[in-house]
Structure formats: C-alpha cells, structure tokens
Amino acid sequence: MSWSLLMFPLHIAVEKGGWEWVASAESFGLPDEPPPPRELPTAAQVLSALREAGSHGTPWFEVAEQDVTSYLPPCPAPATCHDAEGADVGEVSLGGDGDPWELDRTVTDVSFRKPYGPAVLAVAVALAERGGPMLVVDGGGEEVFVVSPGDDPTHLARHWPW
C-alpha cells in the first residue's frame, strides 16, 4: 500500500471555497481567519525548500536546463532510509503548468508519494517561509496540518500526525 501527502498554499483552499472543509477537518495550526491571497511559490522556491530541508527522494518532474538531483538527490541508503536518514520525501511531483519546469513558473502544489512523514514537515517549514502558510493533507483528506512562516519546527513536530 502506498500513501501520499499533498502540500499547497492555504490561500488556495480559501480561493476554491474550501475554507469550511479545512476548518471542519481534524486539523492543527489553522489560523482563526483565512489568509489573504498571495503569489504562488515558484519552482525555484520549491527546489530551494527541498534543498534547505536536506531532502532526498525521486523527482517525478524535470526542470529545464537544471540537474534536479542538485536540489533533490537520490536516497543514499534505500534499504534503511526511513529508519536512519529521516530525510526521504519519496516520489515528488509538482502541480501546475510545467514539466519541464522553468524556475520562475509557479507551483500550485507539491505531492509526496511514500514519504517519511517528518521529512515532509521539514520541507513545509522551509516552503512556508517562501510561500506563506502551507496546508498539508493526507491522501484520504482526513487530516490537515497548517505550517505558517515563523512556526517553531520543534513545536510542530510534537503535533505532526505523520
């Protein structure tokens, strides 16, 4: 069985009429008020967040004239990665109009298939600093988690459900 996590800017949920769903789901970190619209993160910002988080995994996307492995290297020890490394984000896809992606193109969402959960939290923390509050949802849509700029990663990790 495979599982996945989807991450996207919280304001997108608001724009698409999903604030009520997010507010009614089992959630953590949801602000009292919906955030205002803002620019979507670019492919360059997503790649920088992956690198800053120390992630490794399998990119399911290409970046024009860039070696994606410089941002998202392959897993150094696939047999023990989840247990020992803690940085495996699994198979990563970018949502939006790309592939190959131009670095300045905006990304609507980032999906992670078969990730080590805490590794996704590290990416969410890094990306929130660039793209505003990030909503992370499990594949079944049962739990939601919001990571906002300036959140304490240690505090978030105590509540992170994955």
Backbone hydrogen bonds, N-H to C=O, Kabsch-Sander energy under -0.5 kcal/mol:
donor,donor_aa,acceptor,acceptor_aa,energy
5,L,112,F,-2.2
6,L,137,V,-2.7
7,M,110,V,-2.8
8,F,135,L,-2.2
10,L,133,P,-2.9
12,I,9,P,-1.5
13,A,9,P,-0.7
13,A,10,L,-0.6
14,V,10,L,-1.5
15,E,11,H,-2.6
16,K,12,I,-1.9
17,G,14,V,-1.6
18,G,13,A,-3.5
22,V,18,G,-2.7
23,A,19,W,-3.0
24,S,20,E,-1.6
25,A,21,W,-1.3
26,E,142,E,-0.9
27,S,25,A,-0.7
28,F,144,V,-0.8
43,A,105,R,-2.2
44,A,103,L,-2.4
46,V,42,T,-2.2
47,L,43,A,-2.7
48,S,44,A,-2.2
49,A,45,Q,-2.1
50,L,46,V,-2.3
51,R,47,L,-2.3
52,E,48,S,-3.1
53,A,49,A,-2.1
54,G,51,R,-1.7
55,S,50,L,-2.1
56,H,87,A,-2.0
57,G,73,P,-2.3
58,T,90,G,-2.9
60,W,92,V,-3.6
64,A,101,W,-2.9
66,Q,63,V,-1.8
68,V,66,Q,-0.9
70,S,67,D,-2.1
71,Y,68,V,-1.9
72,L,68,V,-2.9
80,T,77,A,-1.4
81,C,77,A,-1.3
84,A,80,T,-3.0
85,E,80,T,-0.5
85,E,81,C,-1.5
86,G,81,C,-1.8
89,V,56,H,-2.6
89,V,87,A,-0.6
91,E,113,R,-2.6
92,V,58,T,-2.7
92,V,90,G,-0.6
93,S,111,S,-2.2
95,G,109,D,-3.1
98,G,96,G,-1.2
101,W,62,E,-3.4
105,R,102,E,-1.7
107,V,41,P,-3.2
108,T,95,G,-2.7
109,D,95,G,-0.8
110,V,7,M,-2.7
111,S,93,S,-2.5
112,F,5,L,-2.9
113,R,91,E,-2.6
114,K,3,W,-3.4
114,K,112,F,-0.5
116,Y,88,D,-2.9
117,G,115,P,-0.7
117,G,162,W,-0.5
119,A,116,Y,-1.5
120,V,116,Y,-1.1
120,V,117,G,-0.8
121,L,117,G,-1.5
122,A,118,P,-1.7
123,V,119,A,-1.5
124,A,120,V,-2.7
125,V,121,L,-2.5
126,A,122,A,-2.0
127,L,123,V,-3.0
128,A,124,A,-2.4
129,E,125,V,-1.1
130,R,127,L,-1.0
131,G,127,L,-3.2
132,G,128,A,-1.7
134,M,147,V,-3.1
135,L,8,F,-3.5
136,V,134,M,-0.5
136,V,145,F,-3.1
137,V,6,L,-2.8
138,D,143,E,-1.5
139,G,4,S,-1.8
141,G,138,D,-1.9
144,V,26,E,-2.4
145,F,136,V,-2.1
146,V,28,F,-2.9
147,V,134,M,-2.6
148,S,146,V,-0.5
151,D,148,S,-2.1
156,L,152,D,-2.5
157,A,153,P,-2.5
158,R,154,T,-1.1
159,H,155,H,-0.6
159,H,156,L,-1.6
160,W,156,L,-1.4
